[in-house]
Amino acid sequence: MPACLSTTQQRIDRAATPLPGGEPYENLRPVPIPASHHLRPLVEVLIERFPQVSPAEWVARCAAGRFIGRAGRVFAAADRLAAGERVMQRFPDFLEPPVSVDIRMVYEDEAILVIDKPAPLPMHPSGRFNRNTLQHILQLALAPAAPLALHRLDANTTGLVVFAQNRRCCRHLQQQFLAGAVEKHYRVRVAGQPEEERFTITAPISSKPGVTGTHRVDEAAGRAALTEFRVLRRLPDGTALLEARLATGRTNQIRVHLWQAGHPVCGDPAYLPGGGIGGVQTLSLAAPPLQLHARRLAFRHPDDNRPLEFVSGRQPEWGEETSSGI
């Protein structure tokens, strides 16, 4: 490992040990009030904007004084808030679940940072996670630098993710992502065995999350999505190992497309066999893993436009039953 990578790896390891969210603290999360909800009662805003949480739970949180504004003002459920008003949700004695911190440096220069992410590890603050996230750990490790994620992997997905070191490089790389010029290849193990050796799914995916933050195929109002699949090996246990190539980057895209096709990803706690939805998004450390891995990433360098290609060195145990040609 080059000296610069070794130094950065050491800083990441120190920032992650002990886990930054491993001790109780008061966590404050912003609750944006959009123009579409101007002067609506707070509890209605919460119920409509965050349907993954039950209405009864939002009422209980309001009654407990969990929502505060400037100068510590406590908002009640019936308070009507102006668009853009500052509202924070309090989480007292907040203790985050443990995560994997086997974060591996792959590449670093003045423009980009490439990380091989472990699982379970959320990329950004959400739900039960705030400090035990890849974003927070990198901020601790690399301050005053603040790398900007160009895309995201689900908390339970392992593999490659690229960060920009500054806003100029971020804009350049974002253009590549938007143009579909970034090659993203995954390995995934699924329940059942697809009939065709190669197939493409183009079902549009809902833009707003539903129960437990999940998404669905939405033919009427969904966002365009395209995933190409290739069967790599049909396994004796009735599962299949696939290669997936993303042409778009919708939330949970591979998982939703395979679930809709009747071949949910093995180990998925949210998109269940038979079309069911599970109650868990982020797996525990002890749970069997989600069998989805971002193996290859290719794009052009934002400074000199030279082609770059990265292949994950992480070899998930569930993908070991492969032929030499895979």
C-alpha positions in Angstrom: 0.0 0.0 0.0 1.4 3.4 -1.0 2.5 5.6 1.9 -0.4 8.1 1.5 -2.9 5.3 1.5 -1.4 3.7 4.5 -1.5 7.0 6.4 -5.1 7.6 5.5 -6.0 4.0 6.4 -4.5 4.5 9.8 -6.5 7.7 10.4 -9.7 5.9 9.4 -9.0 3.0 11.7 -8.3 5.4 14.6 -11.5 7.3 13.9 -13.6 4.1 13.9 -12.2 2.6 17.1 -14.0 2.8 19.4 -17.2 3.2 17.5 -18.1 7.0 17.6 -21.8 6.2 18.3 -21.0 3.6 20.9 -21.7 5.8 23.9 -25.1 7.4 24.7 -25.5 11.1 23.6 -28.2 13.5 22.6 -28.8 13.4 18.9 -30.5 16.3 17.1 -31.9 15.7 13.7 -33.3 18.5 11.4 -36.9 18.2 10.2 -37.3 20.4 7.1 -40.6 22.1 6.6 -41.1 22.4 2.8 -43.2 25.1 1.0 -45.9 22.5 0.3 -46.5 22.1 4.0 -46.4 25.8 5.0 -48.6 26.5 8.1 -49.7 22.9 8.4 -49.8 21.3 11.9 -46.5 19.7 12.8 -47.9 16.3 13.3 -49.5 16.3 9.8 -46.1 17.3 8.2 -44.4 14.4 10.0 -47.0 11.8 9.0 -47.1 12.8 5.4 -43.3 13.3 4.9 -42.2 10.2 6.9 -44.8 7.5 6.2 -42.4 4.7 7.3 -43.2 5.8 10.9 -46.7 5.2 12.3 -49.0 8.2 13.0 -49.3 7.1 16.6 -45.6 7.2 17.0 -45.4 10.8 15.7 -48.2 11.9 18.1 -46.3 10.3 21.0 -43.1 12.0 20.1 -44.8 15.4 19.9 -46.4 14.8 23.3 -43.0 13.9 24.7 -41.5 17.3 23.6 -39.2 15.8 21.1 -39.4 18.7 18.6 -37.6 22.0 19.4 -36.8 25.3 17.6 -34.7 28.3 18.2 -33.9 29.2 21.8 -35.2 25.8 22.9 -38.8 26.4 22.0 -40.8 23.1 22.2 -43.3 22.5 19.4 -46.6 20.8 20.0 -48.4 18.5 17.5 -50.9 21.2 16.6 -48.4 24.0 16.1 -48.5 25.4 12.6 -45.0 26.0 11.2 -43.8 28.2 8.4 -41.9 26.8 5.5 -38.2 26.8 6.2 -38.6 27.1 10.0 -35.9 25.5 12.0 -37.2 22.3 13.7 -35.0 19.7 15.3 -36.0 16.3 16.6 -34.4 15.3 19.9 -33.2 11.8 20.5 -32.0 11.8 24.2 -29.6 9.1 25.4 -29.1 8.0 21.8 -27.1 4.8 21.5 -26.4 3.5 18.0 -26.2 -0.1 17.0 -22.8 -1.5 16.3 -21.6 -1.7 12.7 -18.7 -3.1 10.7 -15.7 -0.8 10.5 -13.6 -2.9 8.1 -13.3 0.2 5.9 -10.5 -0.3 3.3 -8.7 2.4 1.4 -8.4 1.6 -2.4 -7.2 4.8 -4.0 -6.5 8.5 -3.0 -5.3 11.6 -4.8 -6.1 15.3 -4.5 -9.3 14.9 -6.5 -10.9 11.6 -5.4 -11.1 9.0 -2.7 -12.2 5.4 -3.4 -13.3 3.2 -0.5 -14.2 -0.5 -0.2 -17.2 -0.3 2.2 -18.0 -3.2 4.6 -21.5 -4.1 5.8 -23.5 -3.4 7.8 -22.4 0.2 7.6 -24.7 3.1 6.6 -23.2 5.7 4.4 -25.2 8.7 5.7 -27.1 9.5 8.9 -30.5 8.0 8.9 -32.8 6.3 11.3 -30.9 4.7 14.1 -27.5 5.8 12.7 -25.8 9.1 12.9 -22.1 8.8 14.0 -21.8 5.1 13.1 -21.8 5.9 9.4 -19.1 6.0 6.8 -19.7 9.8 6.3 -19.1 10.6 9.9 -16.1 8.3 10.3 -14.4 9.9 7.2 -15.1 13.4 8.5 -13.5 12.5 11.8 -10.5 10.8 10.1 -9.8 13.4 7.4 -10.8 16.7 9.0 -10.6 19.5 8.0 -11.2 17.8 4.6 -14.7 16.7 4.0 -15.0 14.2 1.1 -18.3 14.3 -0.9 -20.0 11.0 -1.8 -20.9 10.8 -5.5 -23.3 7.9 -5.1 -24.4 5.6 -2.3 -24.5 1.9 -1.3 -27.1 0.6 1.0 -26.0 -0.1 4.5 -26.0 -3.8 3.9 -24.2 -3.7 0.6 -20.4 -4.1 0.4 -18.0 -2.8 -2.2 -16.7 0.3 -4.0 -17.8 3.8 -3.5 -16.1 7.0 -4.8 -15.9 10.4 -3.0 -14.8 13.8 -4.4 -12.2 15.7 -2.5 -13.6 19.1 -3.5 -16.8 20.6 -5.1 -15.2 21.2 -8.5 -14.4 17.5 -8.8 -17.8 16.6 -7.4 -19.5 18.5 -10.2 -17.4 16.9 -12.8 -18.1 13.4 -11.5 -21.7 14.1 -11.0 -22.0 14.9 -14.7 -20.6 11.5 -15.5 -23.1 9.8 -13.2 -26.0 11.7 -14.7 -24.8 10.9 -18.2 -24.6 7.2 -17.4 -20.8 7.3 -18.2 -19.9 5.6 -14.9 -19.7 1.8 -15.1 -21.1 0.1 -12.0 -20.9 -3.7 -11.8 -22.2 -5.8 -8.9 -22.2 -9.5 -7.9 -25.4 -10.7 -6.4 -26.8 -14.0 -5.3 -30.5 -14.5 -5.7 -33.3 -16.9 -4.7 -34.3 -19.2 -7.5 -32.7 -19.3 -11.0 -33.6 -17.0 -13.8 -34.8 -18.7 -17.0 -32.6 -16.6 -19.3 -28.8 -16.3 -19.2 -29.0 -12.5 -19.9 -31.9 -10.3 -19.2 -32.7 -6.6 -18.7 -35.3 -5.0 -16.3 -36.6 -1.5 -17.1 -39.4 -1.2 -14.5 -39.6 2.3 -13.1 -39.0 2.7 -9.3 -41.0 4.8 -6.9 -39.4 8.1 -5.9 -40.8 8.2 -2.4 -40.0 5.6 0.3 -42.8 3.6 1.8 -42.9 1.1 4.7 -39.5 0.9 6.5 -38.0 3.1 3.7 -38.5 0.6 1.0 -39.4 1.3 -2.7 -41.5 -0.5 -5.2 -42.0 -0.7 -9.0 -44.3 2.2 -9.9 -45.4 2.1 -13.6 -47.5 5.2 -13.3 -45.2 7.7 -11.5 -41.9 5.9 -10.9 -38.5 7.1 -12.1 -36.9 5.4 -15.1 -34.5 2.6 -14.1 -32.5 0.1 -16.1 -30.5 -2.9 -14.8 -28.8 -5.5 -17.0 -28.2 -9.0 -15.5 -26.1 -12.0 -16.5 -26.1 -15.4 -14.9 -22.6 -16.4 -13.8 -23.4 -19.7 -12.1 -26.4 -21.7 -11.2 -25.8 -23.2 -7.7 -26.8 -26.6 -6.4 -28.9 -25.0 -3.6 -31.3 -23.5 -6.1 -29.8 -20.0 -5.9 -27.9 -18.2 -8.7 -24.9 -15.9 -8.8 -25.5 -13.0 -11.1 -23.6 -10.0 -12.5 -25.6 -6.8 -12.4 -24.8 -3.6 -14.3 -26.5 -0.4 -13.3 -27.4 2.0 -16.1 -29.3 4.2 -13.7 -28.9 4.8 -10.0 -32.3 4.6 -8.2 -32.5 3.8 -4.5 -32.4 0.0 -3.9 -32.5 -0.5 -7.7 -31.0 -3.9 -8.0 -32.9 -5.2 -5.0 -36.3 -3.9 -6.2 -35.8 -5.1 -9.8 -34.8 -8.6 -8.7 -37.6 -8.7 -6.1 -40.1 -7.7 -8.7 -38.8 -10.4 -11.0 -39.4 -13.1 -8.3 -35.7 -13.5 -7.5 -35.1 -11.5 -4.3 -31.5 -11.0 -3.1 -30.4 -13.7 -0.6 -30.2 -12.3 2.9 -32.3 -9.2 2.1 -34.3 -8.2 5.3 -36.6 -5.8 3.5 -37.5 -7.3 0.1 -38.8 -10.7 1.0 -39.7 -13.8 -1.1 -43.3 -13.8 -2.3 -43.4 -10.0 -2.6 -43.5 -9.3 1.2 -41.8 -6.4 2.9 -39.7 -6.9 6.0 -39.5 -4.7 9.1 -35.7 -4.2 9.1 -33.6 -2.1 6.9 -30.1 -2.4 8.4 -28.9 -5.8 9.5 -27.2 -6.6 12.7 -23.5 -7.7 12.8 -24.6 -11.2 13.7 -27.2 -11.6 10.9 -26.5 -13.4 7.7 -25.3 -10.9 5.1 -27.2 -9.3 2.2 -25.6 -11.0 -0.8 -24.9 -7.9 -2.9 -21.5 -6.6 -3.6 -20.3 -3.5 -5.7 -17.4 -5.2 -7.3 -16.2 -2.9 -10.2 -16.3 0.8 -10.8 -15.0 2.7 -13.8 -15.1 6.4 -14.7 -12.8 9.2 -16.0 -10.6 11.2 -13.6 -12.1 14.7 -13.0 -8.7 16.4 -13.5 -7.2 14.9 -16.7 -10.0 12.8 -18.0 -7.9 9.6 -18.0 -9.9 6.3 -17.6 -9.9 4.8 -14.1 -11.0 1.3 -13.2 -11.2 -0.2 -9.7 -12.1 -3.8 -8.6 -12.9 -4.6 -5.1 -10.4 -6.7 -3.2 -13.2 -7.8 -0.8 -14.3 -11.4 -1.5 -17.6 -12.2 0.2 -17.9 -15.8 1.3 -21.3 -16.2 -0.4 -19.6 -15.6 -3.8 -16.9 -18.2 -3.5 -18.7 -20.9 -5.3 -17.7 -19.5 -8.7 -15.9 -20.9 -11.8 -12.4 -19.7 -12.7 -13.9 -17.5 -15.5 -15.9 -15.3 -13.2 
